[in-house]
Amino acid sequence: MVTEREFKRFSEEMLMTMRHKTMIVGLLKKDSGRLTEAGIAIIREAHKAGYKNSEIAEMLDIAPSAVSYHLK
């Protein structure tokens, strides 16, 4: 059984993780939704590290086809 304190801590950690992801994606994508040079570099590095296109797309909140496009 999870205590209220444990649940609150878990909830706060999840919220912080979501905020960090939002900040990071904000650095990698322009307001128009297009990737910055840093975003494109992240795609290439993640691909080299063995991540699948679908995994990269999920991390960056973009379509898998956008990942494929930038890997050409």
C-alpha positions in Angstrom: 0.0 0.0 0.0 1.3 3.4 -0.9 1.2 6.1 1.7 -0.2 9.6 1.0 3.3 10.9 1.5 4.9 8.5 -1.0 2.2 9.3 -3.5 2.7 13.0 -3.1 6.5 12.6 -3.6 6.0 10.5 -6.7 3.5 13.0 -8.1 5.9 15.9 -7.5 8.7 13.9 -9.2 6.5 13.2 -12.2 5.5 16.8 -12.5 9.2 17.9 -12.4 10.0 15.4 -15.1 7.3 16.7 -17.3 8.5 20.3 -16.8 12.0 19.3 -17.7 10.8 17.6 -20.9 8.8 20.7 -21.8 11.9 22.9 -21.3 14.2 20.6 -23.3 11.7 20.2 -26.2 11.4 24.0 -26.1 15.1 24.4 -26.8 15.0 21.9 -29.6 12.0 23.1 -31.4 11.0 26.6 -32.7 7.6 28.1 -31.9 6.6 27.1 -35.4 7.3 23.4 -34.4 10.3 23.1 -36.7 13.4 21.7 -35.2 16.4 23.9 -34.3 19.9 22.8 -35.4 20.3 21.5 -31.8 17.2 19.4 -32.3 18.5 17.9 -35.6 21.8 17.2 -33.9 19.9 15.3 -31.1 18.2 13.2 -33.7 21.5 12.2 -35.2 23.2 11.5 -31.9 20.2 9.5 -30.6 20.2 7.5 -33.8 23.9 6.8 -33.5 23.3 5.6 -29.9 20.9 3.0 -31.2 17.5 4.6 -30.5 14.7 3.7 -32.9 13.1 6.5 -35.0 9.8 6.0 -33.0 11.6 6.4 -29.7 13.4 9.6 -30.9 10.1 11.0 -32.2 8.4 10.3 -28.8 11.3 12.0 -26.9 11.1 15.1 -29.1 7.3 15.1 -29.5 7.6 15.0 -33.3 6.4 12.5 -36.0 8.6 9.5 -36.8 8.6 10.7 -40.4 10.3 13.9 -39.3 13.0 11.8 -37.7 13.5 9.9 -40.9 13.6 13.1 -42.9 16.4 14.6 -40.8 18.4 11.4 -40.9 18.7 11.5 -44.8 
